[in-house]
Amino acid sequence: MTESKPTIAKGDEYVAIFSGGPSDGQTDRRISTDGTWDDSLTVLASELGNEAMISYEASSWREVGGTYHVTYTFNPGESEEVEDPAEVE
């Protein structure tokens, strides 16, 4: 991210917004453990019992009503491929 990251209080909540990949459009409320938000997140994607670790990188942020909203963009190079359940034998 090119913008300077503000300091938030340890224990404050922020909103993670996922862009791209299997979690596209989903949001998650997270708690700051160190006075800022995470630079990257790894989430578990599951499709009919097939699981994969999916990587997202913080790409932008904005403050809305006193709460920071951080957009995390899908990082396919660092993510496992989600297998199509129809192709698993």
DRENRO-975765 format. One record per residue: residue in one letter; chain; z, x, y of N, C-alpha, C in turn. Coordinates in nm, 2 decimals. Last residue first. Layout:
<sites>
+---+---+--------+--------+--------+--------+--------+--------+--------+--------+--------+
! r ! c !    n.w !    n.u !    n.v !   ca.w !   ca.u !   ca.v !    c.w !    c.u !    c.v !
+---+---+--------+--------+--------+--------+--------+--------+--------+--------+--------+
! A ! A !      Z !      X !      Y !      Z !      X !      Y !      Z !      X !      Y !
...
+---+---+--------+--------+--------+--------+--------+--------+--------+--------+--------+
</sites>
This chain:
<sites>
+---+---+--------+--------+--------+--------+--------+--------+--------+--------+--------+
! r ! c !    n.w !    n.u !    n.v !   ca.w !   ca.u !   ca.v !    c.w !    c.u !    c.v !
+---+---+--------+--------+--------+--------+--------+--------+--------+--------+--------+
! E ! A !  -0.77 !  -1.14 !  -3.74 !  -0.78 !  -1.19 !  -3.88 !  -0.66 !  -1.14 !  -3.96 !
! V ! A !  -0.85 !  -1.24 !  -3.42 !  -0.75 !  -1.17 !  -3.51 !  -0.76 !  -1.23 !  -3.65 !
! E ! A !  -1.02 !  -1.40 !  -3.27 !  -1.08 !  -1.28 !  -3.33 !  -0.98 !  -1.20 !  -3.42 !
! A ! A !  -0.86 !  -1.60 !  -3.17 !  -0.97 !  -1.64 !  -3.26 !  -1.03 !  -1.52 !  -3.33 !
! P ! A !  -0.69 !  -1.47 !  -2.99 !  -0.64 !  -1.51 !  -3.12 !  -0.75 !  -1.55 !  -3.22 !
! D ! A !  -0.79 !  -1.18 !  -2.83 !  -0.83 !  -1.32 !  -2.85 !  -0.78 !  -1.37 !  -2.98 !
! E ! A !  -0.55 !  -0.96 !  -2.70 !  -0.64 !  -1.00 !  -2.81 !  -0.67 !  -1.15 !  -2.81 !
! V ! A !  -0.53 !  -0.79 !  -2.41 !  -0.48 !  -0.91 !  -2.47 !  -0.59 !  -0.96 !  -2.58 !
! E ! A !  -0.49 !  -0.45 !  -2.38 !  -0.58 !  -0.55 !  -2.39 !  -0.52 !  -0.67 !  -2.46 !
! E ! A !  -0.24 !  -0.31 !  -2.16 !  -0.29 !  -0.33 !  -2.29 !  -0.39 !  -0.45 !  -2.29 !
! S ! A !  -0.30 !  -0.14 !  -1.84 !  -0.26 !  -0.26 !  -1.92 !  -0.32 !  -0.25 !  -2.06 !
! E ! A !  -0.40 !   0.04 !  -1.68 !  -0.27 !   0.07 !  -1.73 !  -0.22 !  -0.04 !  -1.82 !
! G ! A !  -0.65 !  -0.06 !  -1.60 !  -0.64 !   0.07 !  -1.66 !  -0.51 !   0.11 !  -1.72 !
! P ! A !  -0.60 !  -0.30 !  -1.47 !  -0.65 !  -0.30 !  -1.61 !  -0.64 !  -0.17 !  -1.68 !
! N ! A !  -0.37 !  -0.43 !  -1.28 !  -0.42 !  -0.29 !  -1.30 !  -0.47 !  -0.28 !  -1.45 !
! F ! A !  -0.35 !  -0.69 !  -1.05 !  -0.37 !  -0.65 !  -1.19 !  -0.43 !  -0.51 !  -1.20 !
! T ! A !  -0.13 !  -0.67 !  -0.78 !  -0.27 !  -0.68 !  -0.82 !  -0.28 !  -0.62 !  -0.96 !
! Y ! A !   0.11 !  -0.85 !  -0.61 !   0.09 !  -0.75 !  -0.72 !  -0.05 !  -0.77 !  -0.78 !
! T ! A !   0.25 !  -0.92 !  -0.30 !   0.13 !  -0.94 !  -0.39 !   0.12 !  -0.82 !  -0.48 !
! V ! A !   0.56 !  -1.03 !  -0.20 !   0.48 !  -0.91 !  -0.24 !   0.37 !  -0.95 !  -0.33 !
! H ! A !   0.73 !  -1.17 !   0.05 !   0.64 !  -1.21 !  -0.05 !   0.55 !  -1.09 !  -0.08 !
! Y ! A !   1.06 !  -1.18 !   0.18 !   0.94 !  -1.10 !   0.16 !   0.86 !  -1.16 !   0.04 !
! T ! A !   1.20 !  -1.43 !   0.39 !   1.18 !  -1.38 !   0.25 !   1.05 !  -1.30 !   0.24 !
! G ! A !   1.19 !  -1.54 !   0.64 !   1.30 !  -1.45 !   0.61 !   1.29 !  -1.39 !   0.47 !
! G ! A !   0.95 !  -1.69 !   0.63 !   1.08 !  -1.76 !   0.64 !   1.20 !  -1.67 !   0.61 !
! V ! A !   0.79 !  -1.43 !   0.50 !   0.77 !  -1.58 !   0.52 !   0.91 !  -1.64 !   0.52 !
! E ! A !   0.62 !  -1.13 !   0.53 !   0.75 !  -1.20 !   0.54 !   0.73 !  -1.35 !   0.58 !
! R ! A !   0.42 !  -0.97 !   0.29 !   0.43 !  -1.04 !   0.42 !   0.57 !  -1.10 !   0.41 !
! W ! A !   0.22 !  -0.71 !   0.14 !   0.34 !  -0.79 !   0.15 !   0.33 !  -0.86 !   0.28 !
! S ! A !   0.02 !  -0.56 !  -0.13 !   0.04 !  -0.61 !   0.01 !   0.17 !  -0.69 !   0.01 !
! S ! A !   0.03 !  -0.44 !  -0.38 !  -0.08 !  -0.42 !  -0.29 !  -0.07 !  -0.46 !  -0.15 !
! A ! A !   0.19 !  -0.32 !  -0.66 !   0.21 !  -0.38 !  -0.53 !   0.10 !  -0.34 !  -0.44 !
! E ! A !   0.03 !  -0.37 !  -0.97 !   0.07 !  -0.27 !  -0.87 !   0.08 !  -0.35 !  -0.74 !
! Y ! A !   0.08 !  -0.44 !  -1.31 !   0.05 !  -0.49 !  -1.18 !   0.10 !  -0.39 !  -1.08 !
! S ! A !   0.00 !  -0.45 !  -1.66 !   0.05 !  -0.38 !  -1.54 !   0.00 !  -0.43 !  -1.41 !
! I ! A !   0.12 !  -0.60 !  -1.96 !   0.02 !  -0.60 !  -1.85 !   0.08 !  -0.54 !  -1.72 !
! M ! A !   0.14 !  -0.58 !  -2.30 !   0.20 !  -0.54 !  -2.18 !   0.10 !  -0.52 !  -2.07 !
! A ! A !   0.09 !  -0.85 !  -2.52 !   0.04 !  -0.73 !  -2.46 !   0.12 !  -0.70 !  -2.33 !
! E ! A !   0.08 !  -1.05 !  -2.82 !   0.15 !  -1.00 !  -2.70 !   0.08 !  -0.87 !  -2.65 !
! N ! A !   0.01 !  -1.34 !  -2.99 !  -0.04 !  -1.20 !  -2.96 !   0.01 !  -1.16 !  -2.83 !
! G ! A !   0.10 !  -1.60 !  -3.00 !   0.17 !  -1.50 !  -3.08 !   0.12 !  -1.36 !  -3.06 !
! L ! A !  -0.07 !  -1.73 !  -2.81 !  -0.06 !  -1.77 !  -2.95 !  -0.01 !  -1.66 !  -3.04 !
! E ! A !  -0.04 !  -1.48 !  -2.60 !  -0.14 !  -1.58 !  -2.63 !  -0.13 !  -1.61 !  -2.78 !
! S ! A !   0.15 !  -1.33 !  -2.35 !   0.15 !  -1.38 !  -2.49 !   0.05 !  -1.49 !  -2.50 !
! A ! A !   0.24 !  -1.05 !  -2.16 !   0.15 !  -1.16 !  -2.18 !   0.14 !  -1.20 !  -2.32 !
! L ! A !   0.50 !  -0.91 !  -1.98 !   0.45 !  -0.94 !  -2.12 !   0.36 !  -1.07 !  -2.12 !
! V ! A !   0.45 !  -0.68 !  -1.71 !   0.49 !  -0.82 !  -1.76 !   0.43 !  -0.83 !  -1.90 !
! T ! A !   0.55 !  -0.44 !  -1.49 !   0.49 !  -0.46 !  -1.62 !   0.54 !  -0.59 !  -1.68 !
! L ! A !   0.49 !  -0.35 !  -1.15 !   0.56 !  -0.43 !  -1.25 !   0.48 !  -0.44 !  -1.38 !
! S ! A !   0.55 !  -0.12 !  -0.88 !   0.47 !  -0.17 !  -0.99 !   0.56 !  -0.26 !  -1.08 !
! D ! A !   0.73 !  -0.09 !  -0.68 !   0.59 !  -0.05 !  -0.65 !   0.50 !  -0.10 !  -0.76 !
! D ! A !   0.98 !  -0.34 !  -0.61 !   0.91 !  -0.25 !  -0.71 !   0.77 !  -0.22 !  -0.67 !
! W ! A !   1.13 !  -0.34 !  -0.29 !   1.08 !  -0.40 !  -0.40 !   1.01 !  -0.30 !  -0.49 !
! T ! A !   1.46 !  -0.22 !  -0.18 !   1.32 !  -0.24 !  -0.16 !   1.27 !  -0.32 !  -0.28 !
! G ! A !   1.72 !  -0.17 !  -0.25 !   1.69 !  -0.19 !  -0.10 !   1.54 !  -0.20 !  -0.08 !
! D ! A !   1.75 !  -0.17 !  -0.52 !   1.77 !  -0.05 !  -0.45 !   1.73 !  -0.05 !  -0.30 !
! T ! A !   1.71 !  -0.41 !  -0.64 !   1.82 !  -0.33 !  -0.69 !   1.85 !  -0.21 !  -0.61 !
! S ! A !   1.62 !  -0.73 !  -0.54 !   1.61 !  -0.59 !  -0.51 !   1.74 !  -0.52 !  -0.56 !
! I ! A !   1.51 !  -0.97 !  -0.77 !   1.62 !  -0.92 !  -0.69 !   1.60 !  -0.77 !  -0.67 !
! R ! A !   1.24 !  -1.22 !  -0.77 !   1.30 !  -1.10 !  -0.82 !   1.41 !  -1.05 !  -0.72 !
! R ! A !   1.05 !  -1.49 !  -0.88 !   1.16 !  -1.44 !  -0.78 !   1.23 !  -1.33 !  -0.85 !
! D ! A !   0.71 !  -1.51 !  -0.92 !   0.83 !  -1.47 !  -0.99 !   0.93 !  -1.43 !  -0.87 !
! T ! A !   0.40 !  -1.68 !  -0.98 !   0.50 !  -1.62 !  -0.90 !   0.63 !  -1.60 !  -0.98 !
! Q ! A !   0.05 !  -1.68 !  -1.07 !   0.19 !  -1.71 !  -1.10 !   0.28 !  -1.63 !  -1.00 !
! G ! A !  -0.21 !  -1.60 !  -1.02 !  -0.16 !  -1.72 !  -0.95 !  -0.01 !  -1.75 !  -0.98 !
! D ! A !  -0.25 !  -1.43 !  -1.32 !  -0.31 !  -1.47 !  -1.19 !  -0.25 !  -1.60 !  -1.14 !
! S ! A !  -0.17 !  -1.32 !  -1.56 !  -0.07 !  -1.38 !  -1.48 !  -0.12 !  -1.43 !  -1.34 !
! P ! A !  -0.39 !  -1.19 !  -1.67 !  -0.34 !  -1.31 !  -1.73 !  -0.23 !  -1.38 !  -1.65 !
! G ! A !  -0.58 !  -1.08 !  -1.37 !  -0.52 !  -1.06 !  -1.50 !  -0.46 !  -1.19 !  -1.56 !
! G ! A !  -0.49 !  -1.16 !  -1.03 !  -0.57 !  -1.11 !  -1.13 !  -0.50 !  -1.11 !  -1.27 !
! S ! A !  -0.18 !  -1.14 !  -0.88 !  -0.32 !  -1.16 !  -0.85 !  -0.41 !  -1.09 !  -0.96 !
! F ! A !   0.14 !  -1.27 !  -0.84 !   0.05 !  -1.20 !  -0.92 !  -0.10 !  -1.24 !  -0.89 !
! I ! A !   0.40 !  -1.22 !  -0.63 !   0.28 !  -1.31 !  -0.64 !   0.18 !  -1.22 !  -0.72 !
! A ! A !   0.75 !  -1.22 !  -0.60 !   0.63 !  -1.15 !  -0.65 !   0.52 !  -1.25 !  -0.68 !
! V ! A !   0.98 !  -1.25 !  -0.35 !   0.89 !  -1.32 !  -0.43 !   0.77 !  -1.23 !  -0.47 !
! Y ! A !   1.32 !  -1.14 !  -0.34 !   1.18 !  -1.14 !  -0.29 !   1.09 !  -1.21 !  -0.39 !
! E ! A !   1.67 !  -1.13 !  -0.25 !   1.56 !  -1.18 !  -0.33 !   1.42 !  -1.16 !  -0.26 !
! D ! A !   1.91 !  -0.87 !  -0.23 !   1.82 !  -0.97 !  -0.17 !   1.71 !  -1.01 !  -0.26 !
! G ! A !   2.03 !  -0.65 !  -0.35 !   2.07 !  -0.78 !  -0.40 !   1.99 !  -0.90 !  -0.33 !
! K ! A !   2.02 !  -0.45 !  -0.07 !   2.03 !  -0.45 !  -0.22 !   2.09 !  -0.59 !  -0.26 !
! A ! A !   1.80 !  -0.56 !   0.19 !   1.94 !  -0.54 !   0.14 !   1.94 !  -0.54 !  -0.01 !
! I ! A !   1.51 !  -0.38 !   0.26 !   1.58 !  -0.50 !   0.24 !   1.71 !  -0.47 !   0.18 !
! T ! A !   1.29 !  -0.20 !   0.47 !   1.41 !  -0.20 !   0.39 !   1.48 !  -0.34 !   0.38 !
! P ! A !   0.93 !  -0.22 !   0.45 !   1.06 !  -0.24 !   0.52 !   1.18 !  -0.23 !   0.42 !
! K ! A !   0.68 !   0.01 !   0.41 !   0.76 !  -0.08 !   0.34 !   0.90 !  -0.10 !   0.42 !
! S ! A !   0.38 !   0.03 !   0.60 !   0.51 !   0.09 !   0.57 !   0.60 !  -0.02 !   0.51 !
! E ! A !   0.07 !  -0.02 !   0.44 !   0.17 !  -0.07 !   0.53 !   0.30 !   0.00 !   0.50 !
! T ! A !  -0.08 !   0.05 !   0.22 !  -0.09 !   0.13 !   0.34 !   0.02 !   0.10 !   0.44 !
! M ! A !   0.00 !   0.08 !  -0.12 !   0.00 !   0.00 !   0.00 !   0.00 !   0.09 !   0.12 !
+---+---+--------+--------+--------+--------+--------+--------+--------+--------+--------+
</sites>
